[in-house]
């Protein structure tokens, strides 16, 4: 065993962590639709009432895309792993904490971005941005851990690869922070930016650096 490597007995397979994570994300993404309720309306005014709650649809789409893209990135991340240790398990748990919170700010945004006061709308998109940061931050230390313990990566991948990938977390953290600031001027614009963050990570879900050709990608 090389100096600084993780003893094999401290490492474990990834299957249980992946299954648990998939379950948490599946529940979180399902809860989103439960926040869209049939609006109260007078007879013959259903169509207008459904149009009146359009912020709920936008908030739902933003959150659905966000959790869905996190799931894709999570799937890719674990596809790069050979084994996992207790530190990665903890950071993965922190990631799931952020994901499990998403339905709450989604509901707050849906109820306040248009039909609440401007101050309430600002608070709503600010809360959404804070949860977005909480959900994005764990990615950096997860990759840092792999840079420190590259033996947990699949053959063909190493510390340099992990260090490069760790930078992918920072644009999201920055943009979520910018969105909170934009929300003071235009909560609706901030909500659109949240959609763009999800799009960015969706387009780059395979990472910034292609793995070695000798490393078989997961199906």
Steps between C-alpha positions, in 0.01 A plus 500: 500500500647838396567774750190706577261249343179391669514157665278266300302408811381862537350505150163365397298450185276777370178305438326578831590868486376527141173322580435719805585816303272402212218445748543840662510677164199307371296600805611865480415531131161334557412737785536795263178425313306474825554873549296578186140493612176560313430871558176625645278636226149599415300272268615549142824676605731199529717596203564849637572358845750252357675780315507709817732249671763503223780573752434154643574345161823697458617417852413134442694491173805668654506260793424192291784585265732577791441169678504311172835648402641430846391138453679485162818649645476270801463201269806609303699568817439154641571349159856626548543330839645162582446521876382753758608598852325654802597857405336472159194347662468803730536750218249306293262523795549878506415508130179308569416743779496783248294298253241405760448869579414600141120440518463756780654808326321390181168538678606833652606635160180383332285680754693825523691587181202658325207499738688604814652837586834593342669453836354151538603414143857609574507284813357206302763505223769566760395188689505303176851622426627410846368146460663490156835589655455234769433247226800606290772543763549128584618421146831681551610309813379174346742552212770629738471176692558305181798721416646409838405131473509422125506127567123528545469596133480248219821410316610766256380787719721678750546794734544754219168398346323538836655842562384625160148373554479667843485837324161417351333582833613862510302643204181367657583647841584834338187511284273404790656785696447738206138384473438603860629848413298515175193404701508836676438665162293236322392178672372364168839554334664316790265207447600487131867499601436201724379317191820597319714357781325166460552520123874565543549196722277292275718580197819425693377198696776282350759731647742754362775247441438181308612188689764271364394282210602205714233593754168352391217746549197379691189426302 
